[in-house]
Amino acid sequence: MQSLYTTLVSTVTTLLAILAAAVAAYFVFLQDRAAQYDTKVEQDVAAIREAVFALRMSWTVNSFLPPEF
């Protein structure tokens, strides 16, 4: 009976360790994805700013854009 409990505890401990490792790996994966999205958003914002700046330089659109752009 002692051997059964030892094996059961060992199995449960191993499964819990695997579950904890999987959760940690998924958390790292999500952090990486969030960093990728942040970088993409920053690039898109810079591209939009450049496009708005180019539009402001043209005399036809200059009066239609608010000054905060």
C-alpha distances in whole Angstrom, upper triangle without the diagonal:
4,5,5,7,9,10,11,13,14,15,17,18,20,21,23,24,26,27,29,30,32,33,35,36,38,39,41,42,44,45,47,48,50,51,53,54,56,57,59,60,62,63,64,66,68,69,70,72,74,75,76,78,80,81,82,84,86,89,88,85,85,86,84,81,80,80,76,76
4,5,5,6,9,10,11,12,14,15,17,18,20,21,23,24,26,27,29,30,32,33,35,36,38,39,41,42,44,45,47,48,50,51,53,54,56,57,58,60,62,63,64,66,68,69,70,72,74,75,76,78,79,81,83,85,87,87,83,84,85,82,79,78,79,75,74
4,5,5,6,8,10,10,12,14,15,16,18,20,21,22,24,26,27,29,30,31,33,35,36,37,39,41,42,43,45,47,48,50,51,53,54,56,57,59,60,61,63,65,66,67,69,71,72,73,75,77,78,79,81,83,86,85,82,82,84,81,78,77,78,74,73
4,5,5,6,9,10,10,12,14,15,16,18,20,21,22,24,26,27,29,30,32,33,35,36,37,39,41,42,43,45,47,48,49,51,53,54,55,57,59,60,61,63,64,66,67,69,70,71,73,75,76,77,80,81,84,83,80,81,82,79,76,75,76,72,71
4,5,5,6,8,10,10,12,14,15,16,18,20,21,22,24,26,27,28,30,31,33,35,36,37,39,41,42,43,45,47,48,49,51,52,54,55,57,58,59,62,63,64,66,68,69,70,72,73,74,76,78,80,82,82,78,79,80,77,74,73,74,70,69
4,5,5,6,9,10,11,12,14,15,16,18,20,21,22,24,26,27,28,30,32,33,35,36,37,39,41,42,44,45,47,48,50,51,52,54,56,57,58,60,62,63,64,66,68,69,70,72,73,75,77,79,81,81,78,78,79,77,74,73,73,69,68
4,6,5,6,9,10,10,12,14,15,16,18,20,21,22,24,26,27,29,30,32,33,35,36,38,39,41,42,44,45,47,48,50,51,53,54,55,57,59,60,61,63,65,66,67,69,71,72,73,75,77,80,79,76,77,78,75,72,72,72,68,67
4,5,5,6,8,10,11,12,14,15,16,18,20,21,23,24,26,27,29,30,32,33,35,36,37,39,41,42,43,45,47,48,49,51,53,54,55,57,59,60,61,63,64,65,67,69,70,71,74,75,78,78,74,75,76,73,70,69,70,66,65
4,5,5,6,9,10,10,12,14,15,16,18,20,21,22,24,26,27,29,30,32,33,35,36,37,39,41,42,43,45,47,48,49,51,52,54,56,57,58,60,62,63,64,66,68,69,70,72,74,77,76,73,73,74,72,69,68,68,64,64
4,6,5,6,9,10,11,12,14,15,16,18,20,21,22,24,26,27,29,30,32,33,35,36,38,39,41,42,44,45,47,48,50,51,53,54,56,57,59,60,62,63,65,66,67,69,71,73,76,75,72,72,74,71,68,67,67,64,63
4,5,5,6,9,10,11,12,14,15,17,18,20,21,23,24,26,27,29,30,32,33,35,36,38,39,41,42,44,45,47,48,49,51,53,54,55,57,59,60,61,63,65,66,67,69,71,74,73,70,71,72,69,66,66,66,62,61
4,5,5,6,9,10,10,12,14,15,16,18,20,21,23,24,26,27,29,30,32,33,35,36,37,39,41,42,43,45,47,48,49,51,53,54,55,57,58,59,61,63,64,65,68,69,72,72,68,69,70,67,64,63,64,60,59
4,5,5,6,9,10,10,12,14,15,16,18,20,21,23,24,26,27,29,30,32,33,35,36,37,39,41,42,44,45,47,48,50,51,52,54,56,57,58,60,62,63,64,66,68,71,71,67,67,69,66,63,62,62,59,58
4,5,5,6,9,10,11,12,14,15,16,18,20,21,22,24,26,27,29,30,32,33,35,36,38,39,41,42,44,45,47,48,50,51,53,54,56,57,59,60,61,63,65,67,70,69,66,66,68,65,62,62,62,58,57
4,5,5,6,9,10,11,12,14,15,16,18,20,21,23,24,26,27,29,30,32,33,35,36,37,39,41,42,43,45,47,48,49,51,53,54,55,57,59,60,61,63,65,68,67,64,64,66,63,60,60,60,56,55
4,5,5,6,9,10,11,12,14,15,16,18,20,21,23,24,26,27,29,30,32,33,35,36,37,39,41,42,43,45,47,48,49,51,52,54,55,57,58,59,62,63,66,66,62,63,64,61,58,57,58,54,53
4,5,5,6,9,10,11,12,14,15,17,18,20,21,23,24,26,27,29,30,32,33,35,36,38,39,41,42,44,45,47,48,50,51,52,54,56,57,58,60,62,65,65,61,62,63,61,58,57,57,53,52
4,5,5,6,9,10,10,12,14,15,16,18,20,21,23,24,26,27,29,30,32,33,35,36,38,39,41,42,44,45,47,48,49,51,53,54,55,57,59,61,64,63,60,60,62,59,56,56,56,52,51
4,5,5,6,9,10,11,12,14,15,17,18,20,21,23,25,26,27,29,30,32,33,35,36,37,39,41,42,43,45,47,48,49,51,53,54,55,57,59,62,61,58,58,60,57,54,53,54,50,49
4,5,5,6,9,10,11,12,14,15,17,19,20,21,23,25,26,27,29,30,32,33,35,36,37,39,41,42,43,45,47,48,49,51,52,54,56,58,61,60,57,57,58,56,53,52,52,48,47
4,5,5,6,9,10,11,12,14,15,17,18,20,21,23,24,26,27,29,30,32,33,35,36,38,39,41,42,44,45,47,48,50,51,53,54,56,59,59,56,56,58,55,52,51,51,48,47
4,5,5,6,9,10,10,12,14,15,16,18,20,21,23,24,26,27,29,30,32,33,35,36,38,39,41,42,43,45,47,48,49,51,53,55,58,57,54,54,56,53,50,50,50,46,45
4,5,5,6,9,10,11,12,14,15,16,18,20,21,22,25,26,27,29,30,31,33,35,36,37,39,41,42,43,45,47,48,49,51,53,56,55,52,52,54,51,48,47,48,44,43
4,5,5,6,9,10,11,13,14,15,17,19,20,21,23,25,26,27,29,30,32,33,35,36,38,39,41,42,44,45,47,48,50,52,55,55,51,51,53,51,47,47,47,43,42
4,5,5,6,9,10,11,12,14,15,17,19,20,21,23,24,26,27,29,30,32,33,35,36,38,39,41,42,44,45,47,49,50,53,53,50,50,52,50,46,46,46,43,41
4,5,5,6,9,10,11,12,14,15,16,18,20,21,22,24,26,27,28,30,32,33,35,36,37,39,41,42,43,45,47,48,51,51,48,48,50,47,44,44,44,40,39
4,5,5,6,9,10,11,12,14,15,16,19,20,21,23,25,26,27,29,30,31,33,35,36,37,39,41,42,43,45,47,50,50,46,46,48,46,42,42,42,38,37
4,5,5,6,9,10,11,12,14,15,17,19,20,21,23,25,26,27,29,30,32,33,35,36,38,39,41,42,44,46,49,49,46,46,48,45,42,41,41,38,36
4,5,5,6,9,10,11,12,14,16,17,18,20,21,23,24,26,27,29,30,32,33,35,36,38,39,41,43,44,47,47,44,44,46,44,41,40,40,37,35
4,5,5,6,9,10,11,12,14,15,16,18,20,21,22,24,26,27,28,30,31,33,34,36,37,39,41,42,45,45,42,42,44,41,38,38,38,34,33
4,5,5,6,9,10,11,12,14,15,17,19,20,21,23,24,26,27,29,30,31,33,35,36,37,39,41,44,44,41,41,43,40,37,36,36,33,31
4,5,5,6,9,10,11,12,14,15,17,19,20,21,23,24,26,27,29,30,32,33,35,36,38,40,43,43,40,40,42,40,37,36,36,33,31
4,5,5,6,9,10,11,12,14,15,16,18,20,21,22,24,26,27,28,30,32,33,34,36,38,41,41,38,38,40,38,34,34,35,31,29
4,5,5,6,9,10,10,12,14,15,16,18,20,21,22,24,26,27,28,30,31,33,35,37,39,39,36,36,38,35,32,32,32,28,27
4,5,5,6,9,10,11,12,14,15,17,18,20,21,23,24,26,27,29,30,32,33,35,38,39,35,35,37,35,32,32,31,28,26
4,5,5,6,9,10,11,12,14,16,17,18,20,21,23,24,26,27,29,30,32,34,37,37,34,34,36,34,31,31,31,28,26
4,5,5,6,9,10,10,12,14,15,16,18,20,21,22,24,26,27,28,30,32,35,35,31,32,34,31,28,28,29,25,23
4,5,5,6,9,10,11,12,14,15,16,18,20,21,22,24,26,27,29,31,34,34,30,30,32,30,27,27,26,23,21
4,5,5,6,9,10,11,12,14,15,17,19,20,21,23,25,26,27,30,33,33,30,30,32,30,27,27,26,23,21
4,5,5,6,9,10,11,12,14,15,17,18,20,21,23,24,26,28,31,31,28,28,30,28,25,26,26,23,20
4,5,5,6,9,10,10,12,14,15,16,18,20,21,22,24,26,29,29,26,26,28,26,22,23,23,20,17
4,5,5,6,9,10,11,12,14,15,16,18,20,21,23,25,28,28,25,25,27,25,22,22,21,18,16
4,5,5,6,9,10,11,12,14,15,17,18,20,21,23,27,27,24,24,27,25,22,22,22,20,17
4,5,5,6,9,10,10,12,14,15,16,18,20,22,25,25,21,22,24,22,19,20,20,18,15
4,5,5,6,9,10,10,12,14,15,16,18,20,23,23,20,20,22,20,17,17,17,14,12
4,5,5,6,9,10,10,12,14,15,17,19,22,23,20,19,22,21,17,18,17,15,12
4,5,5,6,9,10,11,12,14,16,17,21,21,18,18,21,20,17,18,18,16,13
4,5,5,6,8,10,10,12,14,16,19,19,15,16,18,17,14,15,15,13,10
4,5,5,6,9,10,10,12,15,17,18,15,14,17,16,13,13,13,11,8
4,5,5,6,9,10,11,13,16,17,15,14,18,17,14,15,15,14,10
4,5,5,6,9,10,11,15,15,12,13,16,15,12,14,15,14,10
4,5,5,6,9,10,13,13,10,10,13,11,9,11,11,11,7
4,5,5,6,9,12,13,11,10,13,13,10,12,11,11,8
4,5,5,7,10,12,10,10,14,13,12,14,14,15,11
4,5,5,8,9,6,7,10,10,9,12,12,14,10
4,5,7,9,6,5,8,9,7,10,10,11,9
4,6,9,8,7,10,12,11,13,13,15,12
4,6,6,6,10,11,11,14,14,17,14
4,6,5,8,10,11,14,14,17,15
4,6,7,8,10,14,15,18,16
4,6,5,7,10,12,14,12
4,6,6,9,9,12,11
4,6,8,9,13,12
4,7,9,12,11
4,6,8,7
4,6,6
4,5
4
